[in-house]
Amino acid sequence: MLNSQETQNTSEENPPANLAQSTDKTLAILSRPQPKGMGTGYVKASAINQRTKQQQLKVAFGWALFTLLFLALPTDIIPNPIFAREVPIRWWEYPVVFATVALTFAWFAIQIPPEVAKTADKQNGRLIWGVTLALFAVACPVCNKIILLLMGTAGALGTWAPLQPYIAVGSLLALGAALWLRIRTARGR
């Protein structure tokens, strides 16, 4: 009679026949020649991904240019014959416009998964509110018809104009929050 130790040694030396057959099948499959075009899908996928990134950057550049024109033309930061400004441009308006354009470019340059893009309406709203606040922040206080109707000329110069730098900071914070949330969404969090 064989003891249990001798039984284990015998089973290790002679593996079952079905294991040998499955190993032979695996080797046969792996030794087949690779079909033409196999492995080129990765190259094609990376080329498509690269093209998509380039398209995304073009879209981002277009929106950044639109934002620059949307902010700088009606506020006369970019001189033009259509709009005039009664109050001179203040030093901080240039960096606010530049930062708004840069944050808008970054927001549009970040790719998010298509299935998430459909539900990203809140993020779009944050971006729109940030740009709109920036427009109110850099606009001439007495050229803004809404403010003139609500506050009059004295209120626009005495109350609204001192508030505009704070509105600018709020708009940049809103744009920064929108960008941060867009990055989190792109990472899948």
Secondary structure, DSSP 8 states (H G I E B T S, - for coil): ---HHHHHHHHHHS--HHHHHHHHHHHHHHTS---TTTTHHHHHHHHHHHHHHHHHHHHHHHHHHHHHHHHHTTTTSS--SS---SS---TTHHHHHHHHHHHHHHHHHS---HHHHTT-HHHHHHHHHHHHHHHHHHS-TTT-HHHHHHHHHHHIIIIIHHHHHHHHHHHHHHHHHHHHHHHHHHHT-
